[in-house]
């Protein structure tokens, strides 16, 4: 359960509704997910976060599926259940298969394990990697 009341569209201020409308238009959906409803208590934070999401997650050097998969990896590592589910759903809509998700999680698990070993052992970075 969220620590704040989720602000539904019908109860939102005009400023918040404007952001909600842009979210729905951009995503081509007829609903706003709970993350945004929680942020709506602070319209400035809501708008700023949405603008950042639109800019960063837009197609660029990385395609949208790769960006979603990176988001899944970071969310899983950070233990964010909501973000893991949300971005897995988005990645699946963009073509991510079970096999791709399993391979991604294998890489995440390996990276977490080797990062901890390296940090624990205080392994110095090879000079060749610094150039």
N, C-alpha and C positions, 0 to 999 in steps of 0.2 A: 504494500500500500504506500502510495506517495506521501511524503511529509507535508505537502501543500495540496490544497484543493485544485483539481484540474479544471481549468477554465474552458468551458464548452463555447462553441461558436455563438450560441444564442445569448450567452451571458458576457461575451467579450466586448471591450470598448471598441470604438471605431478604429483606433490605431492598431489594436490586436487583430481585429477582423481583416484589416488590410494585409497584414502579414499572413494570416491564415489563408486568405484568398490567393495570395501569391504562391504559397506552398502547394495548394490544391491545383492551381493552374500549371505551375512548373512540373509537378509530378503527375499531372493528368489523372487525378483521383478526386473523389467526392468526400473525403474525410481528412481530418488532421490527427496525427498520432499523438499519444500521451506525452511524449517528450516536449513537444511544442506547447501543449496545454499547461504543462508545469512551468515552463519558462515565461508564459504569458503574464505572470504576476509582475514581471519587470519588462515592460514593452521595449525598452532600449536594448536590454540583453537579448530579448527574443529577436528583434530585427537584426541586430549585429550578428548573432549566431547564425540566423538564416542566411544572411548575405554571405557570410564566410563559407557556409556549407554549399551554397549555390556556386560560388567561385571555385572552391577547391575541388568539389566533386564533379564539375563540368568536364566534358571531354578535353583532353590536352595531350601531353606527351605520353601519359598513361591512359589507356581506355577505361571507361567507367567500370567494367567488371573487375579489372585489376585493382582499381581504387577501392571498390567494395570489399575485395578479398583482403587488401591491406587493412581496411577498417575492421574486418572480422578478426584478423590476427592480433591486432592491437587490443581490441575489445576482449578477446578471450584471455590474453595475457594480463590485462588489467582487471579481469573478473567482472566485467560489466555485462550481466545477463541480458539486460534490455537491448544494449547496442549489438551484442552478438546475435540475438534473435532478429532484430530489425534489419541489420545489414546482411544476414544470411538470407532473409526473405527477399531483399532487394537483389542480391547476387543471383539467387535462383531464378528470378524473373529475367535476368540478363544472360542466363544460360549456364550457370554453375551447376555441375553435376555432383552427385554424392562422391564420386571418385575424386573430383577436384577438391571438394571440401576435406575429404580424408587426407589427401596429399598435403593440402595447406596446413592442416592440424599437425601432421607429422613433421613438417618443417618448423612450425611454431614450437612444438615440443622439443625438437632437437636444438633449435636456437636457444631456447630458455635453458636447457641443460648445459650446453657448451658455454653459454655466457656465464652461468654461475660457476662452472669449473674454472674458466679463465679468470674471472674476477676473484674467486677464492684463492687461486694460486698466484695472483698478481703477475700474470704473464706479461712481459714487456712486448710492445708492438714492434714487429719487424720493421727495420728502416725501409725496406722495399715497399711496404704498404703505405708509407707516409708520402710518397712522391706522387 
